[in-house]
Amino acid sequence: MSTTLAAGANLDFSLAQQLTVIALCALTAFISHMALAVFNDGVRPFMLDFVRGRSTRSATTAVSFGLSAGFIFGLGAPMALSTGVLNPWLLFLPTDILGLLAPKKWIAPVLGGAWGAVVVFGLNGANDVAHDLPVDFLTAMQQMSTPILFLFTLFPVLAITKQFGRVWGGVAGVLELALVVMTMKIWPNMFAGALAMAVGVLMLIGLAIAKDVRERKAERAEGGAVEEAALADDPMASLFSASAARLRTFLPLFMVLGAGVCVLAQMHIFGGGEATSFLIAKGHYSEAAQVDFYRVFGFIPLIATTALASGAYGIAGFTLVYPIGYLLPNPFLAAIVGAAVFAVEVLALSSIGKFLGRLPSVRDSSEHLRSAITDTLQLAILFGSLMAANAMGAGLGILVVGGLYLLNEAMGRPVVRMAAAPAAVIVGGILLNLLYWLDLFTPIKS
């Protein structure tokens, strides 16, 4: 499978796509204003104090901005410009902030819709200008696709190693490598990591379930009824129940949200993750669905527990609507299915929380999966960014981009690590263009 994008990935949307993005941004800003859902998982735990009036709107907005700005400008915008595919960091993190910032209900959708208009009308112009520069750093950023796609394949191996030790991790690593080689040999048009990731995730879940089953059998043998009684008396249970009831009250609004996100995914102008964005850009929709489906296992426990604890759900729910949307044949069916998926998620939220409470190893697996995804992507994005730096400026490019990344580390990471390298590529590209105009740098001929 080719891992090279066509030069000049564009962000030229149809009218239907433009209206969908604008309407969805307006809706997500309104929902954020109501403190019903936010996209940033780090912001969600702060929402309980806001819902209960113990924190002001301005203070909560400041938290949201502080936790989101780096991802918006350092990851969301660069990924969209380099792939031609929108992403949740570019769309939903700003609407989190704008919705919380808005002092009135009616202002929130206006601000959100305005941001959606900026995205669909402004990015293409910025994209065209960047591609016309002597140093085309956006095309150079497409070098990130290969390390992101292939290193991302290893996240189940890392998760298994962290949770179950080096022996099981070694087995998983050898198995995944064999599957990647086999896929490249037998199915050259298929994403090489697809089968390997599937087997890795299933292996992790199987090991976790087996461990939980063994431990529950041991507890029953020792009289586990005491634990069941303790769970019934858990003081958090009343909080979880109240939060679930609050979210169910707004079920129709969540169904509209689910329909909108699923339609956006079905239009194939949106990718739910870094690897997914590149796969969507290449037209590999089934592989993109597979990748985002695996990510779901890492985020269901986090989203469920934070939603039950705070009373605020995730803008994309459990993110199941992403892979489902990629595979559906038309937007009308996507709207129906997306609404149904969100309805099931919201109604089942309390039951999911109780179920996860009985499977501690599975909960641990989700944490290890998220950590492994972060570790693999941090390395892949850094390596890919240095490849982009080399493509646009050889040694000088690497010096500038690598230097900016290291400076960010030395300064205590004012830009989050995941977003620092892509942001450095853009800043480095602008600097190389300035050096060209000063007749101090000659661009590399592609």
CORVENPE-V26748 format. One record per residue. RES is the residue in one small letter. SS is DSSP state (@ for helix, = for strand, . for the rest). PHI is phi in radians with two decimals (none if undefined). Layout:
# CORVENPE-V26748
RES_SS_PHI, RES_SS_PHI
This chain:
# CORVENPE-V26748
m_._none, s_._-1.20, t_._-1.99, t_._-1.89, l_._-1.44, a_._-1.14, a_._-1.08, g_._1.34, a_._-0.92, n_._-1.91, l_._-2.13, d_._-1.67, f_._-1.70, s_._-1.29, l_@_-1.04, a_@_-1.08, q_@_-1.18, q_@_-1.06, l_@_-1.14, t_@_-1.11, v_@_-1.09, i_@_-1.09, a_@_-1.13, l_@_-1.19, c_@_-1.13, a_@_-1.11, l_@_-1.14, t_@_-1.18, a_@_-1.16, f_@_-1.11, i_@_-1.16, s_@_-1.12, h_@_-1.02, m_._-1.35, a_._1.04, l_._-1.60, a_=_-2.86, v_=_-2.41, f_._-1.46, n_._-1.24, d_@_-1.09, g_@_-1.26, v_@_-1.44, r_@_-0.97, p_._-1.08, f_._-1.43, m_@_-1.29, l_@_-1.07, d_@_-1.09, f_@_-1.19, v_@_-1.06, r_._-1.56, g_._1.39, r_._-1.55, s_._-2.36, t_._-1.43, r_@_-1.10, s_@_-1.15, a_@_-1.16, t_@_-1.18, t_@_-1.10, a_@_-1.10, v_@_-1.08, s_@_-1.07, f_@_-1.12, g_@_-1.09, l_@_-1.51, s_@_-1.99, a_@_-0.99, g_@_-1.07, f_@_-1.22, i_@_-1.14, f_@_-1.57, g_@_-1.67, l_@_-2.19, g_@_-1.05, a_@_-1.15, p_@_-1.04, m_@_-1.13, a_@_-1.15, l_@_-1.20, s_@_-1.45, t_@_-1.79, g_._1.36, v_._-2.17, l_=_-1.26, n_=_-2.55, p_@_-1.16, w_@_-1.18, l_@_-1.39, l_@_-1.62, f_@_-1.64, l_@_-1.16, p_@_-1.10, t_@_-1.28, d_@_-0.97, i_@_-1.17, l_@_-1.15, g_@_-1.14, l_@_-1.19, l_@_-1.23, a_._-1.07, p_._-1.36, k_._-2.19, k_@_-1.03, w_@_-1.26, i_@_-1.28, a_@_-1.02, p_@_-1.15, v_@_-1.13, l_@_-1.12, g_@_-1.11, g_@_-1.11, a_@_-1.09, w_@_-1.12, g_@_-1.02, a_@_-1.16, v_@_-1.03, v_@_-1.14, v_@_-1.34, f_@_-1.75, g_@_-1.58, l_@_-1.14, n_@_-1.14, g_@_-1.12, a_@_-1.10, n_@_-1.09, d_@_-1.12, v_@_-1.08, a_@_-1.11, h_@_-1.23, d_._-1.53, l_._-1.26, p_._-1.01, v_._-1.85, d_._-1.48, f_@_-1.29, l_@_-1.24, t_@_-1.11, a_@_-1.08, m_@_-1.15, q_._-1.18, q_._-1.08, m_@_-1.22, s_@_-1.06, t_@_-1.11, p_@_-1.11, i_@_-1.13, l_@_-1.15, f_@_-1.45, l_@_-1.22, f_@_-1.04, t_._-0.98, l_._-1.49, f_@_-1.08, p_@_-1.13, v_@_-1.10, l_@_-1.09, a_@_-1.12, i_@_-1.10, t_@_-1.08, k_@_-1.15, q_@_-1.61, f_@_-2.09, g_._1.72, r_@_-1.20, v_@_-1.13, w_@_-1.12, g_@_-1.11, g_@_-1.13, v_@_-1.06, a_@_-1.10, g_@_-1.11, v_@_-1.11, l_@_-1.10, e_@_-1.15, l_@_-1.07, a_@_-1.08, l_@_-1.21, v_@_-1.12, v_@_-1.08, m_@_-1.10, t_@_-1.11, m_@_-1.11, k_@_-1.42, i_@_-1.59, w_._-2.15, p_._-1.12, n_._-1.56, m_._-1.68, f_._-1.01, a_._-1.07, g_._-1.57, a_@_-1.07, l_@_-1.16, a_@_-1.08, m_@_-1.11, a_@_-1.04, v_@_-1.15, g_@_-1.09, v_@_-1.15, l_@_-1.09, m_@_-1.13, l_@_-1.08, i_@_-1.12, g_@_-1.07, l_@_-1.11, a_@_-1.16, i_@_-1.13, a_@_-1.05, k_@_-1.14, d_@_-1.12, v_@_-1.10, r_@_-1.06, e_@_-1.19, r_@_-1.22, k_@_-1.12, a_@_-1.15, e_@_-1.15, r_@_-1.11, a_@_-1.13, e_._-1.77, g_._1.61, g_._-1.39, a_@_-1.08, v_@_-1.08, e_@_-1.14, e_@_-1.07, a_@_-1.14, a_@_-1.12, l_@_-1.12, a_@_-1.15, d_._-1.64, d_._-1.04, p_._-1.13, m_@_-1.32, a_@_-1.05, s_@_-1.17, l_@_-1.12, f_@_-1.07, s_@_-1.11, a_@_-1.14, s_@_-1.14, a_@_-1.09, a_@_-1.14, r_@_-1.07, l_@_-1.18, r_@_-1.11, t_@_-1.05, f_._-1.82, l_@_-0.95, p_@_-1.02, l_@_-1.16, f_@_-1.15, m_@_-1.16, v_@_-1.12, l_@_-1.08, g_@_-1.04, a_@_-1.09, g_@_-1.14, v_@_-1.15, c_@_-1.16, v_@_-1.09, l_@_-1.06, a_@_-1.15, q_@_-1.14, m_._-1.28, h_._1.06, i_._-2.00, f_=_-2.49, g_=_-2.20, g_._-1.41, g_._-2.66, e_@_-1.13, a_@_-1.11, t_@_-1.09, s_@_-1.03, f_@_-1.20, l_@_-1.17, i_@_-1.09, a_@_-1.07, k_@_-1.49, g_._1.50, h_._-1.62, y_@_-1.29, s_@_-1.18, e_@_-1.16, a_@_-1.09, a_@_-1.10, q_@_-1.12, v_@_-1.07, d_@_-1.22, f_@_-1.14, y_@_-1.14, r_@_-1.10, v_@_-0.97, f_@_-1.10, g_@_-1.43, f_@_-2.04, i_@_-1.00, p_@_-1.06, l_@_-1.11, i_@_-1.15, a_@_-1.11, t_@_-1.22, t_@_-1.20, a_@_-1.17, l_@_-1.22, a_@_-1.40, s_@_-1.89, g_._1.44, a_._-2.14, y_=_-1.54, g_=_-1.57, i_._-0.99, a_._-1.75, g_._1.07, f_._-1.44, t_._1.22, l_@_-1.11, v_@_-1.18, y_@_-1.10, p_@_-1.10, i_@_-1.10, g_@_-1.08, y_@_-0.99, l_@_-1.65, l_._-1.34, p_._-1.38, n_._-2.65, p_@_-1.18, f_@_-1.18, l_@_-1.15, a_@_-1.08, a_@_-1.10, i_@_-1.17, v_@_-1.16, g_@_-1.06, a_@_-1.11, a_@_-1.16, v_@_-1.09, f_@_-1.15, a_@_-1.08, v_@_-1.11, e_@_-1.06, v_@_-1.17, l_@_-1.21, a_@_-1.63, l_@_-1.00, s_@_-1.11, s_@_-1.15, i_@_-1.10, g_@_-1.06, k_@_-1.17, f_@_-1.09, l_@_-1.15, g_@_-1.11, r_._-1.67, l_._-2.20, p_@_-1.08, s_@_-1.20, v_@_-1.18, r_@_-1.08, d_@_-1.09, s_@_-1.07, s_@_-1.14, e_@_-1.15, h_@_-1.17, l_@_-1.10, r_@_-1.07, s_@_-1.10, a_@_-1.18, i_@_-1.04, t_@_-1.09, d_@_-1.10, t_@_-1.16, l_@_-1.25, q_@_-1.06, l_@_-1.16, a_@_-1.12, i_@_-1.20, l_@_-1.11, f_@_-1.10, g_@_-1.13, s_@_-1.17, l_@_-1.20, m_@_-1.11, a_@_-1.11, a_@_-1.08, n_@_-1.14, a_@_-1.15, m_@_-1.71, g_@_-2.67, a_@_0.88, g_@_-1.07, l_@_-1.13, g_@_-1.08, i_@_-1.12, l_@_-1.05, v_@_-1.20, v_@_-1.19, g_@_-1.10, g_@_-1.12, l_@_-1.12, y_@_-1.10, l_@_-1.15, l_@_-1.11, n_@_-1.07, e_@_-1.10, a_@_-1.13, m_._-1.52, g_._1.51, r_._1.02, p_._-1.07, v_._-1.85, v_._-0.99, r_@_-0.98, m_@_-1.06, a_@_-1.68, a_@_-1.13, a_@_-1.20, p_@_-1.06, a_@_-1.09, a_@_-1.14, v_@_-1.12, i_@_-1.16, v_@_-1.08, g_@_-1.10, g_@_-1.11, i_@_-1.11, l_@_-1.11, l_@_-1.14, n_@_-1.15, l_@_-1.10, l_@_-1.12, y_@_-1.12, w_@_-1.17, l_._-1.53, d_._1.06, l_._-1.97, f_._-2.66, t_._-1.92, p_._-1.04, i_._-1.30, k_._-1.41, s_._-1.40
